[in-house]
Every structure is written in C-alpha cells, then in structure tokens.
Amino acid sequence: MKAGQEPGSAADRSRRPLPFPDDTTPLYTVGQVADILGVQPAFLRRLDAHEAVTPARSPGGQRRYSRSEIDHNDLISGLLDEGMTLAGAKRIIEMRLEIADLRRQLAERPNR
C-alpha cells in the first residue's frame, strides 16, 4: 500500500483478484430465490420435485440455487403464467436449448 493510501480504498482493492462467483455457483436459498422471483417457496420445491430445476444441496441438505438456475426458474414461471403445463414448459425450454446449440454449431462451421 502506498503512503497516504487508506486501507480498503479503490486502488487497494484493484490489486486483489475478484472473488465473485460465476453464474453456476449455488449461492441462493429457496427463500431468497422466492423473494427475487416473487413466487412461493413451495413453487420452487415443486419444480425440484418434478426435476424441472435441480438445485445443488448444502452440507445440511438445503437447496442452493445459482444465478443461471434462478433465470431458469423465472423462464418456467413465465411459461406457466402464459398457460403452459409444467411438462410443456420443460419441453419448450429443451427445444430452445437445442435450437441455440444448432445455431452455435452452424456459426462454427467454415463457409463452403
């Protein structure tokens, strides 16, 4: 640290590696995700029971969601709000993922 520089200043923090997790790190509890999405915790547990979203478990067995799983829950919730069944919502999401993968494959192909 330079003379006159306060500990914890922006210059001091910029030398530390950023410890922020990626979108797949399971950090959020059922209650936190329910608050974020504006749904009931029972809805999230139901999605887990039907294997629509399978969150990680803490050492104590509590569900832990990543940011990508929160987005997935939000997508399912939106489809259900539009009148889809859970099975239909799962299939739509599967098809969207397949289409995205096919588009990626096409983009990676050399032009002929």
N, C-alpha and C positions, 0 to 999 in steps of 0.2 A: 504494500500500500504506500502511496506517495505521501510526503509530508503535507499536512493540512487537509488531507482527504478523510472524510468521515467514513467509518466502517458501515457497510451496507449501502453505500452510495451507488449510483448507476455505473460509474466507472469500475467500482469494485465487483459488482455483480456481473459485468460483461466479461470478466475473465473466467468465471465459473461455467462449467458445462451446464446446459439447460436440462434439468431433471424431469421435464414434462413428459408424461407418457404418450404413447401413440393412441390411435383410435380403437385399438383392440385390447387395451389394458382394462381389466374388470375392476372398476373403482366404485360404482354407484350401487346403493342398496335399493331394494324394492320400493321403499318409502320415498327415496329421493327421485327415482325414475317416475313413480306415480305422480309426484308433485310437478316434475318437469313437463310431463305429457298431459297432465290434467285428467288422469284416469284413476280408477280404484286399484289398490294393490292386488285385489282378488283377480282383476282382469289380467295382470301380468303373470300371476301364478297359473291362471288358466292357459295362457299362451305357452308357458313352460310345460304344463301337463300334457298339452296337445303337440308338443315338440315343434311349435311354430318359431319359438326363440328358446334357445337353451343356454342360459347364463352360466357363468362359472360359479363355483361354490367357495366360500371362505373356509378356513380350517374348522370353523364351528358349524358349517353346513348352510350358512345363509347365502342367498343368491346375490351375485355381484355382476352388474352389467357394465359393458364397455360403451363408449360413445357410439360405435357402429351398431351395437345391439339396441341402443336407445332409438337410433334412426330407424332400425328395422321394426321395432315395436310401434313407432309412430306411423310408419307406412302401413302396417297391418291395421292399426286403429283407423286410419283414414279410409282404407278399403272397406272395413266393416261398417263404418259410418255411411258409406255410399250404398250399402245394402248387400254387400258380398257376404257369403258364408266364410267361415274360417278356412275350410278346405279350398274354396275358390280363391281367397286372398293368398293362401300359400302357393297355389298353382300360378297365379299371376306373377308373383314375385319370382318364382323359379323361372318362368318364361322370360321375364325382364333380364334376369341374370344370364340366361342362355343367349339372348339377343346381344347383350353387352359383350359377352365373350366372343361371339361370332364376329361382331363388328371389330373387336380388337384384333382377332385373327386376320380379318381381311385387310385391316390397316397395316399389319406387319408383313403382308405378302409383297414380294417385289413386283413392280409393274411389269407386265409382259406385253 
